[in-house]
Amino acid sequence: MNVSREMVLALIPVIVLNYGLAAYCIIDMVKRGRPRYLPKAAWIPIVLFVQIFGSVAYLLLGRNHDTA
């Protein structure tokens, strides 16, 4: 597989957004109380290793909306 320089440059914003979303989710977890459905120790690896789907799953399912 030949990866061109243009392809790598096009993927940089996607990579930055992905890690920014994961960082937001982890900071949100630390600031809030206990997340729904799973403990924080389970949500953090899901957010980090399942990439965008883990972050979206945390925001939709795990985020406790009662406390700010």
C-alpha positions, 0 to 999 in steps of 0.5 A, a space after each residue: 500500500 502506497 501512502 501519499 503525503 497528501 493522504 497523510 496531511 488529509 488525515 491529520 485533522 481527523 486524528 486531532 479531532 479524534 484525540 480531542 474528543 477522547 480528551 474531552 470525554 476523559 476530562 468530563 468523566 473526571 469532573 462529573 460523578 459516577 458515569 451511567 452503566 459502567 464504572 470510570 475504570 471501564 469507560 476510560 479504556 473504551 474511550 481510548 481504544 475504541 476510537 470515535 465510537 467509544 467517545 460517542 458511546 460515552 457521550 450518549 450512554 455513559 454521561 451522567 446528565 444529572 450532575 454538572 
